[in-house]
Amino acid sequence: MFRGASLVNLDSKGRLSVPTRYREKLIEIAAGQMVCTIDIHHPCLLLYTLPEWEVIEQKLSRLSSMNPNERRVQRLLLGHASECQMDSAGRLLLTPVLRQHAGLTKQVMLVGQFNKFELWDETTWYQRVKEDIDAEQSSSEVMSERLQDLSL
């Protein structure tokens, strides 16, 4: 399980250095093999271990290529999926297309989200956090039953 937010740098070749606290786990569960794709709802990337990504691929394979909405999701997620191998220095190379989608330049937020990481441009991340907090504080919507049952 991945949790927490870390500020990492992209080098001039588009490589990001995975924080040390995650490296051993990524080697243990995936031999450092990762898959990165776009998030279809937000300007960020989704980074999965290869075994987790294979579960998602199975789910995507069950969608109908004849249904335009399902085909669109397949096209976006699979079409942008890129394998990346963590090197001996703990770095992952992100393709230019993926970096462009998320607007990644130098400072990147690596955000643990249970079975995956989100990769955000630092400025965009902090804007998103502010918008999410503001939305929670001003929301007049009724909470879902699951959120009402959540005790922190």
C-alpha positions in Angstrom: 0.0 0.0 0.0 1.3 3.4 -1.0 0.6 6.5 1.0 1.9 10.0 1.5 3.0 12.8 -0.8 6.6 13.4 -1.7 8.2 16.2 -3.7 10.6 14.8 -6.3 12.5 16.3 -9.2 12.5 15.3 -12.8 15.9 15.4 -14.4 16.7 16.7 -17.9 15.9 13.3 -19.4 12.5 13.0 -17.8 13.5 10.6 -15.1 12.1 10.8 -11.6 13.8 9.4 -8.6 11.5 7.2 -6.5 11.8 8.0 -2.8 13.9 5.5 -1.0 11.0 4.4 1.3 9.2 2.9 -1.7 12.0 1.4 -3.6 12.4 -1.9 -1.7 8.6 -2.5 -1.8 8.6 -1.9 -5.6 11.4 -4.3 -6.1 9.8 -6.9 -3.9 6.4 -6.8 -5.4 7.2 -5.9 -9.0 10.9 -6.2 -9.6 10.8 -2.5 -10.2 8.5 -2.9 -13.2 5.9 -0.1 -13.4 3.3 1.1 -15.8 2.4 4.7 -16.2 -0.7 6.1 -17.9 -2.9 9.2 -17.9 -5.6 10.0 -15.5 -8.8 10.6 -17.6 -10.3 13.0 -15.0 -7.4 15.1 -13.8 -4.2 16.5 -15.2 -2.0 13.9 -13.6 -0.5 10.5 -14.3 -1.2 7.2 -12.7 1.7 5.0 -11.8 1.1 1.3 -11.1 3.2 -1.7 -10.4 3.1 -4.1 -13.3 1.0 -6.7 -11.3 -1.5 -4.1 -10.4 -1.7 -2.8 -13.9 -2.3 -6.3 -15.3 -5.4 -6.4 -13.1 -6.6 -3.2 -14.6 -5.9 -4.5 -18.1 -8.1 -7.5 -17.4 -10.9 -5.2 -16.4 -10.4 -3.1 -19.5 -10.4 -6.2 -21.7 -13.9 -7.0 -20.5 -15.3 -3.7 -21.8 -16.9 -3.6 -25.2 -15.0 -2.1 -28.0 -18.4 -1.5 -29.7 -19.6 0.8 -26.9 -18.3 4.3 -27.7 -17.9 5.2 -24.0 -16.1 2.0 -23.1 -13.9 2.1 -26.1 -12.9 5.7 -25.3 -11.8 4.6 -21.8 -9.8 1.7 -23.3 -8.2 4.0 -25.9 -7.2 6.6 -23.4 -5.8 4.3 -20.6 -4.3 1.6 -22.8 -3.2 3.9 -25.5 -1.2 6.0 -23.1 0.1 3.1 -20.9 3.9 3.0 -20.9 6.0 0.4 -19.1 8.9 1.9 -17.2 11.6 -0.1 -15.3 13.1 1.4 -12.2 16.9 1.5 -12.8 19.6 0.7 -10.3 19.5 4.3 -9.0 15.8 4.1 -8.3 14.8 6.3 -11.2 11.8 5.9 -13.6 11.8 7.4 -17.1 8.5 9.1 -18.1 7.8 9.5 -21.7 7.4 13.0 -23.2 3.7 12.4 -24.0 2.9 11.5 -20.4 4.9 14.4 -19.0 3.1 16.7 -21.4 -0.4 15.4 -20.4 0.3 16.2 -16.7 2.3 19.4 -17.4 5.3 17.9 -15.6 8.5 19.9 -15.8 10.9 19.9 -12.8 9.0 19.7 -9.5 6.6 16.7 -9.3 4.4 15.5 -6.4 4.4 11.7 -6.1 1.2 10.9 -4.2 0.5 7.4 -2.8 -3.1 6.2 -3.4 -3.3 2.7 -2.0 -2.4 0.5 -5.0 -0.9 3.3 -7.2 0.8 6.7 -7.2 -0.5 9.8 -8.8 2.1 12.2 -10.4 1.2 15.8 -10.3 2.9 19.1 -11.3 3.7 20.6 -7.9 1.7 23.8 -8.5 -1.2 22.0 -10.0 -1.2 19.6 -7.0 -1.4 22.4 -4.4 -4.2 24.1 -6.4 -6.1 20.8 -6.4 -5.6 20.3 -2.7 -6.9 23.8 -2.0 -9.9 23.3 -4.3 -10.7 20.0 -2.7 -10.6 21.4 0.8 -12.6 24.5 -0.2 -15.2 22.1 -1.8 -15.4 20.0 1.4 -15.9 23.1 3.6 -18.5 24.7 1.4 -20.3 21.6 0.2 -24.0 21.5 0.8 -24.3 18.1 -0.9 -25.4 15.2 1.2 -22.5 12.9 2.0 -22.7 9.4 0.6 -23.5 6.7 3.1 -20.0 5.4 2.9 -18.6 8.8 3.8 -21.0 9.2 6.6 -19.8 5.9 8.1 -16.1 6.9 7.8 -14.7 7.7 11.2 -11.2 9.2 11.4 
